[in-house]
Amino acid sequence: MPQQTIEFEIEDNLTVDQNVATFVNKLKDLNPGLAQILSTALPDLSNDAAIDQGQLLDQLLAAISAPLDPAEQNGGSAS
């Protein structure tokens, strides 16, 4: 299976939070679970909030290791 990618560029006229939201919305098309984790983690990281890095890494690994729902992989049509 070819590797899927998303096109995203940081917009200088947007805030960090707006750029993060745009990135997360694009990421939802590839991996909704990963997008959900990053939607919380990225703003915290950009604000230097205290986070459990080990827990975050475990969540990210689980999100990229889990098979995607076939409906999500095929644009909404399960095979």
trRosetta pair geometry for C-beta under 8 A, 3 or more apart (Angstrom, degrees):
i j d omega theta_ij theta_ji phi_ij phi_ji
4 30 5.2 173 111 -123 130 109
6 26 4.5 127 179 151 142 113
6 27 6.4 -116 3 -82 162 52
6 29 6.8 129 -95 60 119 116
6 30 6.1 -109 -43 -25 113 129
7 26 7.6 -117 64 -160 49 146
8 22 7.1 148 -142 124 106 99
8 23 5.4 74 -161 -111 152 79
8 26 5.4 -177 -76 61 114 162
10 14 7.9 -139 -177 58 64 107
10 19 5.2 22 -137 -146 78 141
11 14 4.3 61 85 7 109 112
11 18 7.6 -62 64 111 115 112
11 19 6.1 -168 38 -94 78 97
11 22 7.5 55 7 24 116 166
14 18 3.8 -121 -179 93 110 128
14 19 5.1 139 100 -53 122 80
14 22 7.3 30 140 -11 170 136
15 18 4.6 98 51 6 76 102
15 19 7.0 -142 94 -2 41 86
16 19 5.8 -58 -150 39 31 110
16 20 6.2 33 153 -20 66 107
16 43 7.9 132 121 -115 104 68
16 46 5.2 170 155 179 143 155
17 20 5.6 -52 -145 36 31 113
17 21 6.3 34 155 -21 64 105
17 43 6.1 39 -110 -108 87 110
17 46 7.9 -162 -68 77 64 150
18 21 5.7 -52 -147 35 31 113
18 22 6.5 33 153 -19 63 105
19 22 5.7 -53 -149 35 32 112
19 23 6.3 33 153 -19 65 106
20 23 5.7 -56 -149 37 31 112
20 24 6.2 30 155 -18 66 107
20 38 7.9 -153 -169 147 96 94
20 39 7.5 129 150 -130 102 52
20 42 4.7 173 -142 115 127 135
20 43 6.0 163 103 -63 168 78
20 46 7.2 -118 -58 -13 140 147
21 24 5.8 -54 -143 38 29 110
21 25 6.3 32 156 -21 63 106
21 39 7.7 58 -110 -134 57 93
22 25 5.8 -55 -150 34 29 112
22 26 6.7 25 154 -14 63 106
23 26 5.9 -60 -154 38 31 108
23 27 6.2 30 151 -20 67 110
23 38 7.8 -86 113 132 108 134
23 42 7.7 155 76 -114 131 177
24 27 5.5 -55 -144 38 33 114
24 28 6.7 51 153 -38 63 93
24 35 5.0 115 -167 -163 76 90
24 38 5.8 -170 -103 97 97 104
24 39 4.5 87 -144 -85 154 89
24 42 7.4 -148 -60 25 113 142
25 28 5.8 -36 -157 8 33 118
25 35 7.7 104 -76 -158 15 134
26 29 6.4 -45 -177 16 44 112
27 30 5.8 -64 -161 42 51 103
27 31 6.4 -41 169 54 86 79
27 34 6.2 -104 163 100 121 102
27 35 4.2 163 101 -90 104 98
27 38 6.7 5 84 54 165 142
28 31 7.8 -103 -134 72 22 37
28 32 5.2 39 -152 -104 71 71
28 35 4.3 -45 -77 4 63 178
30 34 7.5 -34 96 54 94 129
30 35 7.9 131 59 -45 77 109
31 34 3.8 34 112 21 122 116
31 35 6.3 157 92 -19 67 85
31 63 6.3 99 160 160 126 100
31 64 6.9 -6 -145 -98 163 61
31 68 6.7 -113 -112 -90 70 117
32 35 5.4 -55 -145 37 33 115
32 36 6.3 38 156 -25 66 102
32 72 6.2 -104 -5 -136 117 145
33 36 5.8 -52 -152 30 31 112
33 37 6.8 27 153 -15 63 103
33 62 7.8 -100 151 112 136 84
33 63 4.2 -168 118 -136 107 95
33 66 6.4 15 44 59 167 134
34 37 5.8 -55 -151 36 34 109
34 38 6.2 24 156 -10 68 111
34 60 6.9 60 -129 -139 88 67
34 63 4.1 138 -76 146 70 134
34 64 6.2 57 -81 -65 126 75
35 38 6.0 -62 -142 45 29 105
35 39 6.1 39 157 -33 65 105
36 39 5.8 -48 -147 23 27 115
36 40 7.4 14 157 -5 57 102
36 63 8.0 -167 51 -116 90 135
37 40 6.5 -72 -169 40 32 100
37 41 5.9 10 153 -8 72 122
37 56 7.5 135 176 -151 114 72
37 59 5.0 165 -129 138 138 120
37 60 6.2 -174 120 -81 153 64
37 63 5.6 -114 0 -46 140 153
38 41 5.4 -64 -127 49 37 104
38 42 5.2 36 178 -26 78 109
39 42 7.0 -32 -119 27 15 106
39 43 7.8 8 168 -4 44 106
40 43 7.1 -74 -168 38 27 99
40 44 6.7 16 152 -11 65 118
41 44 5.7 -68 -152 42 34 111
41 45 6.0 32 157 -21 73 109
41 51 6.8 86 -137 -145 83 163
41 56 5.6 111 -122 -137 136 121
42 45 5.6 -55 -142 38 31 110
42 46 6.2 27 160 -17 66 107
43 46 5.8 -57 -144 39 32 109
43 47 6.3 15 160 -6 66 112
44 47 6.1 -70 -148 47 27 100
44 49 4.0 -79 -162 54 82 129
44 51 5.4 95 133 -60 135 126
45 48 7.7 33 -175 -75 32 29
45 49 7.3 -71 -58 41 24 85
45 51 6.9 -47 -73 8 73 144
51 55 7.7 -126 163 61 83 104
51 56 5.8 43 145 -43 124 132
52 55 3.8 40 105 17 118 117
52 56 6.5 159 90 -17 63 84
53 56 5.5 -53 -146 37 35 114
53 57 6.3 34 156 -18 67 104
54 57 5.8 -55 -148 37 30 109
54 58 6.4 31 152 -19 64 106
55 58 5.6 -53 -148 36 32 113
55 59 6.4 33 153 -19 65 105
56 59 5.7 -56 -150 36 31 111
56 60 6.3 29 153 -18 65 106
57 60 5.6 -53 -144 37 33 111
57 61 6.2 34 156 -19 66 106
58 61 5.8 -55 -147 37 29 111
58 62 6.3 29 155 -19 64 107
59 62 5.8 -55 -148 37 30 111
59 63 6.3 31 154 -21 64 107
60 63 5.7 -56 -148 35 31 112
60 64 6.5 14 160 -7 66 107
61 64 6.3 -64 -145 43 28 98
61 65 5.8 19 160 -15 66 119
62 65 5.9 -65 -137 43 25 107
62 66 6.0 31 164 -32 65 108
63 66 6.3 -47 -140 23 23 110
68 72 4.9 -112 171 82 109 118
68 73 4.8 129 96 -59 123 97
69 72 4.4 83 65 4 91 106
69 73 7.1 -168 87 -9 46 85
70 73 5.4 -55 -142 37 37 112
70 74 6.1 7 168 3 71 112
70 78 4.7 81 101 -135 113 77
70 79 5.8 -116 179 27 133 79
71 74 6.6 -71 -140 50 24 91
71 76 5.7 13 180 -142 85 29
71 77 6.9 157 -133 47 66 8
71 78 4.6 -35 -72 -63 80 88
72 76 7.8 38 -95 -69 30 44
74 77 4.9 -84 120 65 118 74
74 78 6.8 152 48 -91 131 23
74 79 6.2 128 -44 -31 162 97
